[in-house]
């Protein structure tokens, strides 16, 4: 089989690339996805991430290596293994990050990646329910809507945060990010709008676009330094090869993209040799520079009912399901969080360095069952961690999961920021009207003094989890640790680009799905223009 373009990975970026490249009927495009089609009905129901996360039929179900920064714990890293990738499993939160994030990318030598360069790409993708303005677009494939549900406990949190001195912000994706408010979602009419729904579904009838599911890429093939195609294992385990007439675009995400490069002989030579792979292109930065957002989840027991109580009885579950079926309304339209806040931990910080996710329910971790008592959750994460980890090969077999080594809280700034974030959360909880709704501080326990820096840090190390935003493992730039240039072309290789969150020189200050879609738009322009 031959194609002009082969796209590896039908995730948030890959779906965009496949759509945009196949818009030219003269270009034959093949899209390879290791997972299956997005036929699981829970994928399309907003609250369905409770059913899809940790489900091996649609989730890679990765786990990290034991991490010293988390007191030796290994934690879950769900990643989508299905059309739409993680946009089919995520919490549906539409967050672009800060203007300054992208301007820093440009200042690091990546021309064409500043805020004024990427804002038109965000707007082009967007079909914003609020309408078009200087910061938002309408008519794009990706539906972005307001929260369809309100909960008193989240409203109380927003009000308490304002009492604590943090301003209300109706649009954190607008002129400024700082402040508290409510999340915008990738939903349309109460249904998830994944990258597959937004970008693949409209293009599925194009004769020049072929999507192959259950295709596990074994390697990218090279002739010298020129990419010639891709070899993959089909659903029956048979080896298949596709020839690329023009380019291969690797959009497999921050775990699988560096793994695929290394399986293909592109990466740190010593690591490749140690895993029985012949180094073809010695590229030291592949798999390095891993960044993620780590969240500390504070849980407060309440003296009034929360969503925990509503979903506990079979009768209420049936009532909630019926309301959704008839009206596309109610708790089943709920995203992973309702309220949010972007705040500075110290006056000398130029832009917000922590983010809150506030949920009218509580659980041991996202995707698990709710607690058997009335409670809500305040999750706080550091937006710009300095800690860096890596993805390492675990042998030459593509079915062997790579080693995920996050190195959380290995930088002192990160330790201080997460402690400050936890203390800000606890201070907000003491303000009206939220304080009157709280019966007990459950996590951390009220016996932990706010002035106890070491105790708070130890609690964070023992309890924090990922918010599932891995980035940076195929870093964009020109230095010795860079993997791709500003055109997303892999250094030292012809005919190969990477287009996903792995190319981020630094992690963005917020959730990563919207930036991943923007990266897909940018890659498409770089290829076609």
Secondary structure, DSSP 4 states (H G I P E B T S, - for coil): -EEEEEEE--SHHHHHHHHHHHTSTTS-EEEE-SSB-S--GGGGBGGGHHHHTT-TTTB--EEPPPBGGGTTB--EE--B-BTTGGGGTS--B-----HHHHHHHHHTT-TT-SHHHHHHHHHHHEEETT---SS--SSSSEEEEE-S---HHHHHHHHHHHHTTPPB-S-TTSS---EEEE-EESEETTEE--HIIIIIGGGTT-TTEEEE-S-EEEEEEEETTEEEEEEEE-TTS-EEEEEEEEEEEE-SHHHHHHHHHHHTTEE-HHHHHHTT---SEE-TTTTEEEB--EEEEEEEEESS--HHHHTTSHHHHHHHHHHHHHHS-SGGG--S-SEEEEE-SSTT-SS--EEEEEESS-BSSTTSPBPSS-EEEEEEEESS----EEEE--SS-TTSPPEEE--TT-SHHHHHHHHHHHHHHHHHTTSTTTGGGEEEEEETTTTS-TT-HHHHHHHHHHH-EE-S--B-TT-BSSSTT--B-TT-BBTT-BSEEE-SGGG-SS--SS-SHHHHHHHHHHHHHHHH-
